[in-house]
Amino acid sequence: MSALVECVPNVSEGRDKAVLAELAKVVEAVSGVSLLDVDPGADTNRTVFTFVGAPDVVSEAAFQLMKRAKELIDMRQHKGAHSRIGATDVTPFIPIAGMSMEDCVLLAKKLGERVGKELLIPVYLYEAAATKPERRNLADIRKGEYEGLAAKLADPAWRPDYGPASFGEAQQRSGASVIGARPFLVAYNVNLNTRDKKLANEIAFNIRESGRAKKDASGAFVLDDKGAKVMVAGTLRSVKATGWVIDTYGCAQVSMNLTDLGACGVAKAFDECERQAQMIGARVTGSELVGLIPKDELVSAGKHFLQKMGKPTFVPEREAMEIAVRSLGLNEIAPFDIDKKVIELRIQKPRRLAAMSVAQFADQLSTDSPAPGGGSVAALMGSLAAALGSMVAAITAQKKDYANVRDEAAKLGADAQALKQKLLFAIDDDTDAFNAVLDAMRLPKAHADEQATRTQAMEKANQGATLVPLEVMRLSLAALKLNAVLAEKGFKASQSDAGVGALAAMTALEGAYYNVRINLPSVTDDAFKKRVTKDAAGLFEEAKTHVQKARQALDAQLG
């Protein structure tokens, strides 16, 4: 995958639909940018835009949005529940693929310099792009908010990194902007059965990493030897939190930024808010996700709640995500659309064949079109083999009489789910690889330079058409192996299912082997041909051994 970066500007407007439509329009006008989400909040009077693309085009889209926001949003008139410092309050760059944090820092600095110079907006750099330790935390930069900006700009210690340090009419209208680079952050709010902001803040102070100021028995703040307040850390790491009331929702919320999902994800934050709420007599009724969430995080949350229920966690990704949505109450305030809120599902290429019904795929396969063909069928067979393995593992892991193999079955089930997903993707990958060969064949060849380009494209496409079925062979062998183990050790009444899984995996592997062999003669790179021939033959011979073990295990068990 080529370099891909995400940008998540937060603008200080969440009520005027016409303004938000204009801002979305300028982002979408930049070629190569995909606007994934526009999430407005009326009470916060703030909207989160999320878009992705190559670094240069994303930076251009961010600039155009900031330029238009300066024209349309007058900070002198702005009121809202969320803290803010400017029209485009904060603009972070987040590495997605082929990008390092250092790359995003350079992107942030380049944009900040341009915004300061061309738009005359004071710009502060934060997080990984921060030029001073005290500017790393967004909350520290935003302290005093827009209303305190004039004093901040007059303070030499808070001179902006780019743009003017003045508060003339232009800056009064635009405010300042904070631009930076950070890891993926999830903005996550937990809903309470109260409209009491104090209760929401009580929970927020108890959980956030920065905690609260310590008080003595008399209620006075405890100070350290330098006169600074002594802080008592909260219960959750990498969590920023505050409490507020959203009138539109009719409830108070614990509003959080989860800055390191490895340290604290949505499930952990939800559970802790629930625990803290119970301690003060309140209840958590649901939650809200602002912007997008990584697929792994939502899947992980679903598995967390499955584990709490004593259920197997190796379920299809979609099922895990649906369990997370229900368990976290993400539908309480507004319908939660997984396909629109999970970032990978928004940017992944369509899987046309894998998304078909069985009948649709069979009908498509039966026409005179050469694709989909045997390669896609082999991948489908492999995915079904892995699915059968997962089923047998799930049944076995829940049987009391099979406690001695429970852990092994759970590991096999998780592996089978991962294999199933990869093989489902390969259904379309095989057809795409075949179509790439056809596209290369259609390239012009009238002149020497055209012939050279076509020859190079043909070689690349033919190698691709060989590597896809070779990968299907590897994945199918793994599915065969785990089914062979389950045929021997799995729940007795389901051993025939494991046997069918082993046979399906063998069929997938052998079918993919034929596709490797039919495509290899078109490749001109002898070293490539030799390596692939050896690998494919080795996989086929190894598979024969394991399918025989599966047959023997079944014969021994079934008599």
N, C-alpha and C positions, 0 to 999 in steps of 0.2 A: 504494500500500500504506500502511495506517495504521502508526503508530509501533510498532516491534517491537524489543525488547531481549532479550538473552540473559543468563542468570545461571548461574554455574558454581561453586556452593559445594563445597568440599572438606571432608569431615567425617572425624574421626579414629576411624573404625570401618570395617574391611574384611572382618571375619570372621563376625560375627553376622548371619545372614540375616534373623532376626526384627526386629532393630533397623533394618536397611536397608529392610525392607518397611514398617515404621512411618513412617520418614522419607519414603519415596516416597509413602505414602498421604496425608500432610498436604500435600504439594506438589500432588498430583492433585486434592485436595479443593477447591482454589482455582479457581473458575470462570474460564475464559479462559486458563489456563496449560497449555502442552503440555510434559510431561516427555519429553524426547527420549532421554535416555541415563542409565543408572546403571552406573558402571564401578568395581567393587570390586577391591581388591588385598589379598590375604591377608598377604603378607610385609610390605608397607608399612603394613598395617592402616589403610587409608585408602580412601575412596570418593569419586569425582567424580560429582556430579549435574549434569545439564545440562537447563535448561528455558528456554522462550521464551514471550513474550506481550507484551501492552501493559504499559507501565512500572508503573502502579499495582498491577496484579495480580501481576506478577513480584516486586515489592517485598514484597507481602503474603505470597507463597509463600516467599520467602527468610526472612522473619521467622518464619513458622510452622515452617519447617524448623529454624531456629536455636533456637527455643523447645523443640521436641521433642528436638533433639539434646542440649540442656542437661539435659533430664529423663532421657535414656536412656544418655548417655555420661559415665563418670566418668574424668576425665583422670588421676587418681591411680593408676589401674590400667592405663593405656595404655602399650603398647610397640609399636614398629614401626620399619621401616627409613627411613621418610620423616620429615624434620624437621617439627615441628608446634608450635603454641603454645596450641591450644585445641580444644574439642569440634567446633565449626565453625571450622576453622582459618583459612580464607580464603574470602571471598565477593566475587568481582568481577562488575561489570556491564559488558557489552560491547554497543556500539551495532550494530544489525543493519540496520534500515531506518527512515527518518524520525526518527532520533535522532542527536544530536551527542554528542561526548565530554563537552561541558559539561553536557548533559542527564543523562548517566550519573553525572557527579560530584555533581550535586544529588540524584540518587537514592541514591547511596552515603551522602551526608551525612545524608539524611533517615532512612535505615535505621539508620545508626550511632547517631544520637541516640535513636531509639526502642529499639534493643537495649540501649544503655547505661542508659536510664531505666527501662524495663519489665523487662528481664531481669537487670539489674545485672551485665552482662558488660563488662569493660574492652575498649574498641574502639580500634583504631588504623586510620587512613586511609592508603591507599598508592596508588602509581602516580599517575594524573592527579588523584586526590582528596587527595593528600598535603598536609598542612599545613606540613611542613618538608622541606627537601631531603633530609635524612638519613632520612626516612621513606618516600621514594619507592620504594626497593628492598625488596621483600618479604623477601629474605634478611637484610637489616640489621635489620628489625623482629623477625624470628624468631630472631635470633642468641641463643644460650643456650637456646633452645626452652622447652618448658613447665617443665623443671627449673630454669631460671634466671629464671622469670617473677616470683617474689617479689622478687628483687633489682632487676629491671627496673622494677617498679611503684614501688619505694621510691626510685628515682632520679628527681629532679625533671626531668631532661632527657628522661625517657621516660614522663612522665605521659600517660595515654591521652587521646585526643581526645574520647572520650565514656565515660561509665560511671565506676565507682569506681577509685581508684588504690590500692585495698587488696587484700589477699590472704587474705580471710576464708574460711570454709568453703565458701560458695557459689562463690567464684572459684577455690578449689582444685579444686572439682569440674568447673567449666566451662572453666577456663583463660581466655585472652583470645581475641578474634577480630580478624581483619584484613579490612576492607571497603574496596573501591575501585572504580575505573573504569579500564579498559585496553582497548587494541585486542585483536582476536582473537589468542589465544595457542594454539599447538599444543604439547601435552605429548607428547613423542616419545622413545622409548627404543630404542637399538640394541643388539642381542644379540651377545655374543661367545662364542667357542668355548672359554671358560675360566670357572672359578669364582674366579679371582684378582681380588679387589677392587682391588689395587694397579695392575694393568694397566688396569682400567676407569678408575680415577682418573687414571692417566697420560694416557690419551686425553682425558678430560674437561678436565684442566688445559691440555692443548695446544690445545684447540679453543675453549674458552669465551672470551667477549669479555674478561672480567676477568683471564683468564690465570692466572699463578702468580707467587709471590714470587721475585725474582731472587737468585741465590746467587753468591758469588765462588769462586775456585779452591779455597779451603779448605772450602767448604760452608757458610759463614756467610751469613746474609741480608744483602743490600745495602740500606742505609738512605739516605734522602734527607737534606737539611739540616735537616729538622724531626724526624728520627728515625723516620719512617714507612718501612715496607718498600717498596722499588721493585718495581713489578709489570711483568711482561712479558706483553703482550697475547697472547691466543690467535689462532687463524687465522680464526675466524668471528665476524662482527658479530651483535649482537642475539641471542646464544645464552648461556643459563645452563646449566651442566652439572655433574654430579657422577657418581661411579662407585659402584655398589653391587652386591651379590649377591642374587638372588632365588632362594631355595631351592626354591620351588615349580616354577620354570622350570628349575632346575639349571644356571644360568649367571649370569655377571656381565653387567651392562648399563651402557651410557653413557646416563644419564638426562638428558634435555634439555628445557628450555622454549625454544621458538622464539618470541621476542617481536615480531619484525617479519618477516613472511614475504617481504616485498619485499627485505629484506637477506639473509635466509637461510631457504630453505624446506626441506622434508623431503628432497628429492633431494640438495641441496647438502650438508646435514648428514650424510646417509647416506654419500655419496661420500667426504667428508672423514674420517669415522670409519673407513671402509674403508682409506683411505690411511694414516691414523695407525696402525691396527691392524697393517697389513703391515710397517710400519717397526719394530715391536717383536715381530714374529713371531706375532702373533695373527690371528684371522680373524673377520670379521663374518658371522654366519649368518642374520640376519633382523632384523626390527624390530617394534616394538609402538606402536600409537597409543592414547593414553589420552584418552577422550572423543571429541569430534567434530572433523571437519576440513572446511574450506570446499571446495566442489566445484572451484573454479578451481585450488586448490593441488594437489589430487590429479590433476586433468587436466594441469596443468603438469608434474608429476613424470613422468607417463606420456610426455609429449612429450619430456622431457629424455632419457629412456632410449631412445625411438625415434630421436632424433637421434644418440645415441651408436652406435646400430646402423646408421646410415646409411639409415634408413627415413623416408618422408614423415611429417610430424607432424600433417598435417590429416586426422585420423581421427575417427570418431564419439566423442563425449565418453565414452560408456560403455566403448568399447574402450581409450581412453587411461587411464581409471581402472583397468581390469582389468590393463593392462600395468604400471601403477604398483604395484598390489598384489603382483603376481608379482615385479617387480624389487626392491622394497623388502623382500620376504619378510614381508609383514604377516600371512600365514597361519601363520607358524611356531609361534607360541604358542597361538593360538586362531583359529577361523574368522573371517575378516574379511568382514562383510556390508556391501557398499557402500551399500545402501539404508538401512541403520541408522546407518552411521558418517559419512555425508556430510550436513552440516547442511541444505543446500538441499533434498535429497531427503526429509528428514524433515518439512519445514514447507511444501513446495509443495503446492498443491491437486492432487487426483488428476486425471490426464489419461485419463479413461475411454475415450474413442474412440480416441485415439492409441495406447493400450496394447493395443487389440484386434488379433487376427490379421486378415489380409486377408479371409479367409472370414467372420469374425465381423462385420467392418465392412460388408461387402457384404450380408450377411443382414439386419443392422440397418437398412441403408439401404433395403432392398427392402420393408419393412413399410409399413403405412398411417400410421405416425407421421410428422408433418411435419418432425421433426428427429431425426437429422442430415439435411441436405438439400444443395442445390446449393452453398451457401456452404462447408460442410465439405469437400465434394468438390473444390471449387476450391483450397482450402488444401492438401488432400492432393496434388492434381496439382502444385501449386507445390513441395511438399517433394520429390516424386519428380524433378522437373526439376532442383532443386538437387543432389540426390543423384547424378544422372547426371553433372552438371558436376564434382562432386568426384571421381567415379570416373575420368573422362577426364583430369582434371588430375593425379591421382595416377599414372596410367599414363605420361602424357607426361613428368612430372618425373623418372621413373626411367630413361628411355631415353637412351642415350649420344648418339644422333644428334639429340636435341632439346635439347642442352645450352644452346643459344642462347636457348631460351624456358623454361628450367627455373625460374628465379626467378619469372617471370610466372605460370607454371603453378601453382607453389606458393602464390602469393598468391591466385590464383583458387580453388584448392582450399580454402584456409582460409576464404575468403569464402563459398564454397558450403556448407561444413559449418555455418557460423553461420546462413545463410539456411534451410537444411534444418531446423534445430532450431526456429527461430522459426515457420516454416510448419507444422511438426508441432503446436506449441502452438495455432496458429490453428484447427486442426480442431475442438478443443473450445471455443475462444473463440467461434467463430461460432455453435455450437449453444447455448452459454451465453447469448449475446446474444439469440438468438431466444426462449429460455425466459424471459429477463428481461422481454421485451415481453409474453409471455403472463401472467406474474405481475403485471405492472402493470395489465393489462386486467381481472384478477380482483379488484382492490382495490374495496372498497365505495364506493358513490357516492350514498347515500341523502340525505346532507346537504351543504350548501354547503362546509363545511370538508373533508369526505371527497372531494368532487368536486375541490377545489383540489389536495389531496394526490395524488389519482389522476392528474390532468392533468399535474402536475409529474413524477410517476414515469413516465408514458407518454412525455413528451418526452425525458427522460433515457435511457430504454430504447431509444427509436427512434433517437436519435443514436448510441447505442452499437452498435446493429444496423447502422448505416451505416458507422461508423468501422472496424469489424473488417474487412469486405471491402475498404475503401479501403486499409488497411494490407496486406492480401493482394495487392492490385494493386501496391503499391510493392515489396514483397518479390519478387513474381513477375517484375517488370520487371528487377530486379537479377539474378535467376536467368537470365532470357532473355539479358541482355547478356553474361554470362560464358560461357554456352553458345555464343553467336554467335562470340565470340572463339575458343573452343576448336574450333568447327567449322572455323575457318580455319587455326588454328595447331597444333591438337592432334595427337596420334599418329594417323597416317593410318588405321590399322585400327580406331580408335575414333571416327572423326569422325561416323559415322552415329549413334553414341550421343549425341554432343553435339547432333546435329540433332534427335533425339527429345526431348532435354532442352529445346531451344529451342521446339519445338512444344508440349510439355507446359506450359511456362511461359506461352506465349501463350494456351493454353486456360484455364489457371488465371486469368490476368489478365482475359481476356474474361468468364469466368464470374463472377468477383468483381465486374466492372463491372456485370453485370446485377443482382447483388444490391444494389449501391449504388443503382442507379436504381429498383429496386422498393421500397426502404425510404425513400427521400428524400421522397416525397409525404406520408408520415405525420409528418414533422418540421414544426413550426410556425415555427421560427426561420429567417426569410428570409435573414439574413446567413450562417448556417451552411449553408443549402441552396445558396446562390450559390457559396460558397467550395468546398464539396465537389464540386459539379457541375463547376466549372472544373478542379479538381485531377484528378478522375477522367477527364474527357475528355482532358486533357493527357497523362496516363499511357497511355491507350489509343492515342492517335495516335503517341506515341513508340514504343510497343511494335510497331506495324505496321512501322516503319522497321527495327527490329532483327531482327524475324523474317524480313523480306525479305533482309537481309544474310546471315542464317544459311542461308537457302535458296540464295542465290547462291553462297556459299562452298562449300556441299556440291555443288552442280551443277558448279562449276569443278573440284573435287577428284575427284569420282566420274565425271565425264564423262557 
